[in-house]
């Protein structure tokens, strides 16, 4: 992001901080975000001062691969409102190093774990991880290894594992053609319950059960690309057909292009008991499956198959109750 774009982004965010908002929250996402810490510090410092001068508050999260984390850096970021970091480790060492080596092929697992140990007492750490149908069963091994090294529930605020999504457009990697194409793939039901159970059984917190609202339905959920272009959710960034303006001219999402009323056009949705949980589902998932956003990301079969297990987990691990 250039200096001119950074200044325009700051001005744009300030312009949307209307009366009654009370808070500005930024998620910094890359590439590898920490390659550009001067820009992060600049954006956060300016917006923190702006919000606090108006009686509001500012905070930010950083999504990183963890390879550049240091105590000094975290302390500097905390000074400008850092609330936490999210670091993704894709399974135990052998699996992670297969998917996430350094550019020259060196393994990255040991460095990332060492860095997390060095900073976990300074800020809240969320552990992410991306699994496939072939390796989700390895993720309990990852948690066991982290526990043995001293990265337990006190050091990691939350565990949030998710499936690898298949990317079918021009942004797809030529080196990988796997991933989940739809939430109703049978293996995913078992995988989500198993990886969540593994985290809960070891004392880690996981994402709470709540409705999953697509970002395109949230007025102030915006993704600012490096060139200043605006998108209604992060996965759409760079896809020109879903560009919603820029930081110079403003934000103007289109009801037609983003199909904000998609569930109202599907006769299944008004009769579905799970509608309040999904509201038509993820537009990006529909886009990847069909090449457009016109349809719904129907989660009926997935939710019907997993909700009993999810509720059982909540009763057992969060409330100490035995389900009837």
PEMOQUI-V993261 format. One record per pair of residues at least 12 apart in sequence whose C-alpha atoms are under 7 Angstrom apart, sorted by the first residue. I is the first residue (numbers start at 1). J is the second residue. D is the distance in Angstrom with one decimal. If there is no record, write none. Layout:
i: {I	I}
j: {J	J}
d: {D	D}
//
This chain:
i: {1	1	5	5	8	8	9	9	10	10	12	22	22	23	23	23	23	24	24	24	24	25	25	25	26	26	26	27	27	27	28	28	28	29	29	32	32	33	33	34	34	41	41	44	44	45	48	48	58	59	59	59	60	60	60	61	61	61	61	62	62	62	63	63	63	64	64	65	65	66	66	66	67	67	69	70	70	70	71	71	83	83	84	84	84	85	85	85	86	86	86	86	87	87	87	88	88	88	89	89	90	90	90	91	91	91	91	92	92	92	92	93	96	97	117	120	121	124	124	125	125	126	126	126	126	127	127	127	127	128	128	128	129	129	129	130	130	130	130	131	131	131	132	132	132	133	136	139	140	140	153	153	157	158	158	158	159	159	159	159	160	160	163	164	164	165	165	165	166	166	166	166	167	168	169	181	183	183	184	184	184	189	189	189	193	193	197	200	211	211	211	212	212	213	213	214	214	215	215	216	216	217	221	225	228	228	229	229	229	229	230	230	230	230	230	230	231	231	232	235	258	259	259	262	262	262	262	263	263	263	274	280	280	280	281	281	281	282	285}
j: {226	227	227	228	247	248	228	247	43	47	247	56	57	51	56	57	58	51	57	58	59	58	59	60	59	60	61	60	61	62	61	62	63	62	63	64	65	63	64	64	68	77	80	80	81	80	80	81	81	81	82	83	81	82	83	82	83	84	85	84	85	86	85	86	87	86	87	87	88	87	112	115	111	112	115	115	118	119	118	119	123	124	123	124	125	124	125	126	125	126	127	128	126	127	128	127	128	129	128	129	129	130	131	129	138	139	142	138	139	141	142	109	109	109	151	155	155	156	157	156	157	156	157	158	159	156	158	159	160	159	160	161	160	161	162	161	162	163	164	162	163	164	163	164	179	187	191	195	195	198	203	204	205	204	205	206	199	204	205	206	206	207	180	179	180	179	180	181	178	179	180	181	288	288	288	289	299	302	299	301	302	302	305	306	309	310	313	317	276	277	278	277	278	278	279	281	282	232	233	232	233	260	233	237	246	247	243	245	246	247	243	244	245	246	247	251	243	244	244	284	293	293	294	280	294	295	296	279	280	296	300	296	297	298	296	297	298	297	297}
d: {4.6	6.1	6.6	5.7	5.8	6.2	6.8	5.4	6.7	6.9	5.5	4.5	6.4	7.0	5.4	4.9	5.7	7.0	6.5	4.8	6.6	5.8	5.1	5.4	6.7	4.6	6.5	5.6	4.8	5.8	6.3	4.9	6.1	6.5	5.3	5.9	6.6	6.8	5.9	6.8	6.6	6.8	6.8	5.7	7.0	5.2	6.7	6.9	6.3	4.6	5.8	5.9	6.0	5.0	5.6	5.9	5.6	5.1	5.5	6.6	4.8	6.3	5.8	4.8	6.1	6.2	5.3	5.4	5.9	5.7	5.1	6.8	6.2	5.2	5.7	6.5	7.0	6.6	6.5	5.4	6.8	6.8	5.4	4.5	5.8	6.4	5.2	6.2	5.9	4.6	5.9	6.6	6.4	5.3	5.8	5.8	4.1	4.9	6.2	5.0	4.7	5.4	6.8	6.8	6.2	5.0	5.3	6.8	6.6	6.0	4.3	5.6	6.6	6.2	6.7	5.5	6.7	6.9	5.8	5.0	5.4	5.9	5.6	4.9	5.9	6.8	6.3	4.8	6.1	6.1	4.9	5.2	6.8	4.6	6.3	5.9	5.1	5.2	5.4	6.3	4.8	5.7	5.8	5.8	6.2	6.5	6.2	6.6	6.9	5.6	5.9	4.8	6.6	6.3	4.7	5.3	6.8	6.5	6.2	5.1	6.0	6.3	6.7	4.9	6.0	4.8	4.7	6.4	6.0	4.2	5.2	5.3	6.2	5.8	7.0	6.5	6.5	6.4	6.7	6.3	5.2	6.5	6.9	6.1	6.9	7.0	6.9	6.3	6.8	4.2	6.3	6.0	5.6	6.2	6.7	6.4	5.4	6.6	5.7	5.3	6.4	6.6	6.8	6.3	5.4	5.4	6.8	6.0	4.1	6.5	5.9	5.3	5.3	4.9	7.0	6.8	5.2	5.3	7.0	7.0	6.3	6.3	5.9	6.5	6.3	6.3	6.3	6.4	4.8	6.2	6.6	4.9	5.8	6.6	6.1	4.6	6.4	5.9	6.6}
//
